[in-house]
Amino acid sequence: MMTMTLERPTTVRPDVIQPETRAAVDELYAGDTVAAFRAIDAATADPTESIREWELSAEQRQVYEAGFMVGFQMAAPALMAEVASLRARLEHAEHDADRYYAEMCRRPAPAEPSASGPTFAEISQTRGEHDRAARNDAAIDRMFPQYAGARA
């Protein structure tokens, strides 16, 4: 007949539950919620906060690095999924940018100046600054040679 005991086997393998976690659970069972929350906070604190890798011995460094690698391998699928998602978003954004650029380049600007008002050169002519108007016209003709003769 097989009997079950609630005792933890101490000789078979070491206890995997950290003492801080066990203390937090004990506080919960004791009914003191404030102490329980403090114990839970202490138990779930980041264990690497107080570790300075250069202060570890060779055995401790091996354990630390093994734990880091195991944690990294456990987090790797989520990280790779996030990278794939970000890469897909980037490719989509680049595709949109290419489409917008191609659309912008496909439509040439109108050859005639818009009827929104007088140009800078016309305003300069009206003010009597003919040399300034000529310099502006020459600069515009240099920058946009395809529209050189289009002004009225």
Protein Blocks (a to p, Z undefined) as FASTA:
>chain_A
ZZddfbdcfklpccfbdfklmmmmmmmmnopaklmmmmmmmmmpcfklmpcfklpcfklm
mmmmmmmmmmmmmmmmmmmmmmmmmmmmmmmmmmmmmmmmmmmmmpccdfbdcfkbccfk
lmmmmnopaklmmmmmmmmmmmmmmlmmmpZZ
